[in-house]
Amino acid sequence: MPPRGSSFNSKMGGKRAENPVRTLMRLAKYFRFCKTQMILALLAILVYSGATAMTYLMLDPLVSVLEAGTNADTARYAALLVGMGALYAIGVGTNYVFSLLMAVCSARVMNTLRKEMFAKMQRLPIAFFDGRTHGELMSYYTNDIDAIREMLQHSITQMLISTTSLVAYIGMMLYLSIPLFFVALVMVVCIFYVVKVIGGKSRKNFQKQQKAISRVNGFIEEMTEGQKVVKVFNHETAGVAVFDEMNGELCTVATDANTFANIVGPVMNNLSHIFYAITCTVGVLLAAPVPGETFLAEGTFFAQHQILLVTGAALIAFLQYIRQFSNRMSQITQQFNAILLALAGAERVFALMDMPSEVDEGTVTLVRAEETPDGLKETKQRTGKWAWKRNGELIPLRGEVRFQDVDFSYDGKKQVLNDVTLYAHPGQKIAFVGSTGAGKTTITNLINRFYDITDGTITYDGIPIREIRKDDLRHSLGMVLQDTHLFTGTVMENIRYGRLDATDEDCIRAAKIANADFFISHLPDGYQTMLVADGANLSQGQRQLISIARAAVSDPPVLILDEATSSIDTRTEQLIEKGMDALMAGRTVFVIAHRLSTVRNSDCIMVLEHGEIIERGEHDALIAQRGKYYQLYTGAFELT
């Protein structure tokens, strides 16, 4: 297998959306899946902002009525109070409506985002997963997605309310006093400058924080999964030391990110207090009379046009708008952390989605076929016979595999296979032996096209495998891996994973071939026993038997056994030997084994060393050569 951090990590970085505005706009496109709810929510927000702004504007006539102090104005005063109460009621109602609509909308957006991300992962090549830990991959679905959800459900709503309210407040302040508005405009410019400077530094640190979190999650996942190994080798202290170092790095970048984001609020509050005092002072000067004349001399342009003069009632209303304007700006900054964190998460998610999918240039497909007097004919019926469809021609699926002068490297630097040439006729059993890293598993990976060869050709029934669609190629191959993986579900469902249209009888027949039927029948619920946590309620050998049964039910013409019996004791191996022989009968079989007893009856045994085939032949012939295979076979150790 390729090492962590193989060339895929450097070549498949995808386009990073470094511009936060671009990232936000791309995220906003997902609201098309709830367009109606979004439009209604925006309308509700506009009504809410307008109603809230109007309540403060009504302070001007209310104060004027109080200043007049006549009984005739009592009715008007009461009407103004009722109107203000109605506006508050409208604000409460619309607040509930848009909160509900935004919750529904954000849930739909996240549902779509998760589906697209999961579907994208299914289209990524194996190299992507080989270069990342499970914890790193899960971090996309937990930390990054949760950060986006928090922003969409709460922060965006608050931002929309605050933004529309600010626009409304600006309109009202212009209506009340143009000179005081320009004082407020200076405040806005200062605030936006502060947000821009501090926000830029904070965003970079939030990006580092998300990456650090994914690394910590990956380490925790690995240590948790390998807890038995940790304890066996007394690695607890060393593990804690490594975790402390990674966690310390996360603490540093998280502190930096939140420090910059958190100082925005206090700075904003102090600025708002300063400008509130400045506005109040300017307003008083404009409204206060100078003995014998107004503050502005009679006859000047401003006095004649009454542009700069401010009434006491208007000043009170304007100061309320200044206070609310500051509050709205503070609310925006309070969402600063969540928005920057979400944008950092969104950039990671979109970078994943922008990665190039697994390339499949194949055009040859696998179809069901039947024999007719005129030869093979394509059919939709289950005939047990398959054929390759190539340019309208049907080629029988026989299971002949050939390697011709194949070279391969995972990272483009270190050669893993060198000039490998081999063939497997239909029905032959080919075994690969050799030390770890010799290239045995790599050969089977190339047959599946998990990776593409660097040079040479691989043909399947005479067809270059590059021409065969990957789905169809892998459908014709059965594989039993050394590392078994069982999914959450019943035993029957795990066996049926090999062929989803298999009947219960097919699954039971496959289990009998693998000699798994006996122990399955003695489980609490037999084939309906629920398996969880990768089959933790079964022994390693039992899990391997189910894996073999899963391959048997797929009924493939080519079977790959990668240490398929490594987790099975010798007695159990002997019990399933006949079943394995029945499974391999009539199929082309590639076997990778450490136990030489499992390869003795192979049609051809190939000994690999440093990516090259140094010996090949039947067991007796290789023994007679007294070469590497002879040394391994007569030694007191098994292959490693």
N, C-alpha and C positions, 0 to 999 in steps of 0.2 A: 504494500500500500504506500501511496505517496506520503511524504512527511508533512507535518503541519506547516502551513505557510508556503505551499508549493506555488508554482508559477501562476496558478489560477488567481491567487489573491492579488497579484500585481497586475494581471492582464484584465481582470474582470471587476475593476473598481466601479465601472459605470460612471455616468456623469453626475457629479455632485452639485446639488443646487445650493451654491454658496450664497446666493443673494436671498436674504430672508423674505423680501417682498415676492420674489418669484416662487419661493416655496409656499408662501401663504396663498398666492393666487392659484397655484396648482392644487392645493388642498381645498380651496373654495370651489373648484370645479366639481367636487364630489357632492355638492349640495344640489346638483341637477337631479339626483335620485329622490329628492324630497322638495321639488320645486314649489309645489302648491303650499306646503307647510311653511317653507321659507318666505314666500311672498306674504302670506298671512301674518307671519311673525314680524316681518319688517313693517308692515302696515300698523300692527299693534304697537310696535316700538315707536313709530312716528307719532301715533295718537298719544301714547304715554308721554313722550318728550314734549309734545305741544301742550298737552294739558298741564304738565308740571310747570312748564315755562309760563303759562298764562296765569297760574295761581300767584306768582310773584309779581307779575305785571299789575294785577288787581290791587296790589298794595298802594299804588299811586292814587287811584280814585278813592280808596278807603281812607287814606290819610287826609286827602283833600276834603272829604265829607266831614271828618272829625274836626279839621281846622275851621270849617264853616260853622259848625256847632248849632245849626238851626233845626227846629222841629220838623221843618218841611223835608229835610234830608234823611229823616229816620227811615222812611220806607225804602229809599235808595240804598241806604246803608245795609238794611236787612236783605235786600235783593242781592247786593254784592256779596254778602256773607253766604247766602244760599248758592249763588253761582260758584263761589270758591269751593264750597263743600261738594258741589256737583263735579267740579274739575278733579278734586281729590278722589272721588268715587270712580271716575273714569280712569284715573291713573292706577288705582288698585285693581280694577277689572282687567285692564289691558296688560298690567304686569303679570297677572296670573295666566292670561291667554298666551302671551309670547313665551313665558317660561315653559309652559306645557308643550307648545309647538317646537321650541328649540330642543327640548329633551327628546322628543320623538325624532326630530330631524337628525340630531347628533347620533342617535342610536342607529339610524339607517346608514348614515355615512360610515360609522365604524364597522358596521356589518359588511358593507361593500369593500371597505379598505382591507379588512381581515381576509375576505374571500379572495380578493385580487392578490394579496401578498402570499397566501397559502398556495393559490394556483400557480403563481410565479415560481415558488420554490419547487413545485413538482416539475417545472420545465427546466430547472437549472441542472447542469451536469454534476456527476458524482464528485468531481474535483472540488466543487464549491463546499460540499459537506465534509470532504476529507480535510479541508483546511480550517475547519471551525469546530469548536466544542459544542455540545448540545446546549450548554448554558448560554453561549453566545447567540445561538439561533433562537432560543426561547426568549431572550431579552428583547427581540423585535416585537414579540407578541405581548410581552408584559410591560416593561418599562417604557418603551417607545410608544406603543399603542395606547397605554394608559395615560401618558402625558398628552397625547393628541386628544384623547377623549375628554380629559379634564378641560382642555382649552375650548373645544367645540361646545361642550355642555354648559360651561360657566363663563370662561374668560371672554369668548367671542360675544356672548349675549351681553355681558357687562360693557364690553367695548362698543357694541352697537348702540346701547342705551346712552352711554356717556358721549359718544360722538354726535349722535343726533341731538342730544340735549345741549351740547356745546354750540352746535349750529343754531339751535333755537335761542339760546342765551345771547349769542352774538347779534342775532336779529333784534332781540328786545333791547339790548344795550345800545345799539345804533339808533333805535327808535327813541330811547330816553335821552341820550346825550352823546353827541359825536366826539367832543373832546375827551370825555371820560373813557369812551371806547378806545381811543388811541392809547390812553394810559394802560388799559387792559391788554391792548395788542402788544405792547412792549413786554408785558408779563408772559404772553403766549410764546413770543419769540425766544425769550430766555429759557422757558421751560422746555421747549422742543430742542434747543441746543444742548441742554443738560441731558435730556433723554437720549439724544443721538450719541453723545460722547460716551456716557456710561453704558448705554445699551450695547454699543459695538464691542466693548471689552467683555461685557457679561455674556454675550451670545457665544463668543469663542470659547469661553470657559464652560458653558453649558454643553457645547459639542464635545469637549474633552471629558466632561462628566459622564455623558451617555456612553462613550466608548469605554471609560473606566468601569462603569457599572456592568457592561456586558462581559468584560474580562473577569470581574469578581464573580459574576454569576456562573461563568464557565468553569472557574476554578472550584467553586462550591459544588457544582454538579459532578465534576470529576472526582472530587474527594469523597462526596457522599456515595457515589456509585461504587467507588473502590475502597469503601471503609474497611472491609475485611483485610485487604492487602495492606492498608495503612497500619492496622493493628498488628498484623503478623510481623511486619518489619519495623515495628516501633517508630513509625514515621510521624506520630502525632505532633511532637515538638517541632520538627522541621516543617510540617504542614502548617502549623500555627504561625511559624516565622514567615513563611511565604505569604500566607493570607494577610498577616499584619502589614507586610510591605505593600501588597496590592491595595489593601483597605486604606492604608495611610495615603497612598497616591490618590485614591478616590476622595478621601477626606480633604486633601489639599485642593484639588480642582473644584470640588463641590463648595468648599469654603470661599474660594476666589469668585466662583460664579454667583453665589448667593450674596456675598459681600457687596459686589458691584450692583446687583439688582436691588438689594435692600436699602442701600443708601439713597436710592432715588426718592423713596417716600419722604424721609426727613428733609431732604433738600427741597423737594416740592412744597412741603408744608411751610418751611421757613420762607421760601419765595412768595408763597401765597399770602402769608401774614404781612410781609414787607409791602407787597403791592396793594394789599387791602388798606394798609395805613396810608400809603401814598395816594390811593384813589380817594379815600375819605378826606384827606387834607385838601387835595385839588378840588373836590366837590364842594367842600365847605367854603373855600375861597371864591368859587364861582357863584355860590348861592348867597354868601353873606353880603349885606349892604354896607357900603362905606359911608360914614356920616356925610350927609348932604347929597350923595349920589350913589349910584351902583358901583360895584367894584370896578367895572369897566366904564370908562368915561362916556358920557352921553355924546352921541354923534359919531362915534367910531363905527366902522363897518360891521364889526361883530355885534355891537350893541344894537345897531339899527336892524340887523337881520335876526337878532335874538338867537344866534347860533350857539353861543357859549354859555348862555345863562341856564342855570339849573334850579328848579324849584326844590323845596325841602322834601316834598312827597316823592319826586322823581329820584332824588338822591338816595332816599331810604330804599326805594325799589332797586336802584342800580347797585347799591351795596349788597343787597340780597343776591343779585345775580353774580356779583363778584365772588361772594362766598360760595354760591352753588357751583360757579365755574371752577373754583379752586377744588371743591369737593369732587367734582367729576374728574378733574385732572388727577387727583389723588387716587380715585378709584381705578383709573387707567393704570397708574403706576403700581397699584396693589396687585394687578394681574400681570405685571411685568415678568415676574419669575415664571409663572405658569406658561406664558406665551413663549418666552425664550426657550424654556425647557421643551415645550411641544414642538417648536420649530427645529430644535436640535434633533428631536426624535423623528420628526417628519423628514428631515434631510437624510437620516439613516435609512428610513423606510423607502423613500423614493430612490435612494442610491441602490438599494436592493432591487427594486422594481426595474431600474434602468440597466441592470446587468444583462448582458446578452444571454438569451436562452440557449439550451442545448441545440446545436446545429444538426439538422436532419435533412440531408440532401437526397435521401433515398427515394426511389420511385417504384422499386419492385415490392409487390405486396404478397401476403400469404392468404390463399383462398382455399376453401373446401373443394375437393375434386372427387369425381367418380369415373370409373373405367367404363368406356363405351366402345362399341365396335370401331368407332372412328378415332379412338384414343381418349386422352384425358379431356374431361369437360367440367367446367366450373359449376358448382351447385351450392345451394343454401342448406341442403340436408346434411345431417351428421352421418358421414360415411366412414369416418376413421382414417380418411386419406386426405393429405394436404398437397398443395402444389404452389410453386412460386409463379406469380403472374408478371411476366416481363415483356413489355411492348406487345401485349396481346397474346403472347405465347405462354403456355403452361409448361413448367418444368417440374417434374416430380420432386417432392421433398424427400431426400434420402438420408441426409446427415453426413455428407462428405465435407470435411474441413481440411483446408490446406494453408500452410504458412510458407511464403516464399521470400527469403532474404529480408526478414522483418527486423527493423531497428526501432527502438523506442526509448524515450526519455520522458520522465515526469516534468522536469523543470527546464529542459532544453540544455542542461549542462552535463549532468551525470547520466551516462548511458546505462540503461537497465537491461535491455536486450540487444544482443549484437548478432546480426546476420543469422537469425533463427529460421531454419527451414524444416518443416515437418508436414506430415499428412496423416489423416485418419479416415480410413474407408468406412462406409456404413456398417455399423454393427461391431466395429473394433473397440477394444478397450485400451486406451492410451494412458500410461501412468507417468507422472513427473515426480522425480525425487531430487533432493539436493538440500543444501543448507539454507537457513533463513536468509532472505535477500537475494537468492539466486535467480529469481524471476518466475517462479512457478505460478503464483497467484496472478501475476501480471499477465501471463498468457491467457488465463481464463477471463480476465478483465477486458482484454483486447477482443476476444471472441464475442463478448456481449456488447462491445463498443461503448464501454464505460469511458474509455479513452481511445483516441485515434492514433494509429501508428505513425512514426516519424518517416519511415521509408519501407519499401517493400510492398507486398500485397497479401491479403487474406481473402480466400474465396470460400464460399459455402455453396455446395452443389454446383461448383463452377462459376458462381456469380460473385464478383467482388462485393464484400459486405458493405462497402460504402454506398453501393447502389440499392441496398435493401433498407426499407424503412425500419427504424430502430424498434418501434413497437412490434412489428411483425417478426423481426429477427429475434427479439427476446421472447416472443410468444412461442417460438419453436425450440427454445432452450429451457431445460429444467436445471435448477441449481440448488445444491445443499451446501450451505456455508458452515465454516467452523464456528463462527459466532452466531448462534441461533437467536431469532427474535420472534417472540409470540405477541400477538396483539390482544388488547382487552376484548374479551368475548368468550364464547364457548369453545370447547375443543373442536366441535364440528365446524364451527365458523373458521377456526384457524387452519384446519385441513383444507376447507373449501377455498381458502385464499389462493391456492394453486390454480383453481379453475372455478370461477364464480358461478358457472351454470351447472356445476357438478351436483348430482343428486345425493341424498343421504347414503344410498346404497353404494355410489361411487366412492364416497369418502370412507365408508367402512371397509370397502374392498382395498383401498389404498392403505389404510391402517393395518390391515392383515398382511399386506405385502411387506410392510416395514416392521412387522411383528410388534406393532403398538396396540393392537386390538385388546390384548390380554390385560395390560395395565389400565387402559382406558375404561374397559368394562368394569374394573374394580374401583374406579373413582366414585365419589359420593353420588354424582348424578350422571355417571357414564359420559357419553359424548356431549351431554348438555352441561357438563361441569364448567363453571365460569372460571376463566383464567384472568388474573390481574397482575400488574407489576411485572410484565414480561415472563409470566408463568412461574412466579416465585413459589407457588404451592406445588410445583413439580421438581423432581431432581433434574440435574443437568442432562443426564442420559435420557430421561423421559422427554425433555424438551427437544432433544436432538431427534428422537424417534418421530415425534410429531412433525418436525421439519422435513424428515425423509418422506413421511406420508404425504405431506403437502406437495413435494416434488412428484411423488408417484401419481397423485390424482391429476396432475397437469398433463401426464402422458406425452412427454416431449420426445422427438426423435433423437435429440442430442442432450446428454445429461452430464453435468459438471458436478463432481463431488470434491469439494475443497475441505479436506480433513473431516469428512462427514461422520466418521466414527471415532473422532478424537475424544469425545466426551462419553463414550460408551465403554464399559468394562469389557474385558476379554470374553467373559462368559456370554454377556449380552450380544457382543459382536458375533460370536459363533451362532447364536440363536437367529440373528437376522441375516446371516450370510446367504442362506437360500433365498430369503425374500429379496435381498439386494441383487442376487443373480437373476431372479425373475424380473426385477425392475430393470436391470440392464440388458436383458435379452433383446436382441434385435435393434439395439440402440447404439449410437456412437457415444462412447463414454470417455470423459477425461477425468482422471483421478489424481488428486494430490494427497499424498499420505506420508506420515512419518513412520507408521508401522509397516515394515517391509512385508509382513504377512498378508497385507491387504492388496499388494500389487504383484504378487508372485504369478498369478494366473492371467496377467495382462498380456495382450497381444504384442505390445511394445512398451518397453520401459525406457524413459529418457532421463539421463542424469544431467542436471544443469549446475553450472558453476560460473559465477560472475556474469550471468546473462547469456551464457553460451551453452549449447548442447555438446557435452564432451564425450558422452557415450550413449548408444541407443541399441536396443535389441531385446530379445526375450530373456527371461530370468536365467535360464541355463547358459545361454550364450554369453551373457554378461559375467556370470560367475567364471566361465572358462577364460575370459579375457584377463581376469585377475587384476582389474583396474580399480577405479574409484568405487564402483558399485560393489565389487568384491570386498573391498576394505570396509565399506559400510555394513554389508550384510554379515560379514564374519566378525565384526567388532562387537564389543559388549555394550553398545549403546544404540539407541534409536536415532533416526534422523532428526535434526533440529532445524 
